[in-house]
């Protein structure tokens, strides 16, 4: 795995837990006080800004007039945005039930490292509530020309059969970031 790809996957993993950081920051504010709250806010802001920067860069940056790296014609489409809800229920809700003691924190860190390892070694990193907060929906689309299936991250609410979509690989050749979703 390339270093850049590893970095993007790790970033997506950490940014997917922004709701958790907020919940834990509120839950433990009486214990962590202002300094801890500032650290939590810093983690949230850093994750969000870096994720936004990566998306901006992958969508062509300021050079939006240049052609996208991939052009597909939609043969079939399935909205899989509901994956966000599964993510929230499966991973974030249980994390909120921890206490602030050595054993709980240690077990949380071990679980967090295990989930991180699973995520960077799978192709499910795009299931990220922060991306939904930014307005992105997830579609599984099949390209009419190549016959390949892609995961498409787009701000569009609906994808039409026969529609041309221009995009670039997000962190994997199978995951496309739509360039034209705000036109």
Secondary structure, 3 states (H helix, E strand, C coil): CCHHHHHHHHHHHHHCCHHHHHHHHHHCHHHHHHHHHHHHHHHHHHHHHHHHHHHHHHCCCCCCCCCCCEEEEEEEEEECCCHHHHHHHHHHHHHCCCCCCHHHHHHHHHHHHHHHHHHHCCCCCCCCHHHHHCCCEEEEEEECCCCCEEEEEECCCCCCCCCEEEEEECCCCCEEEECCCCC
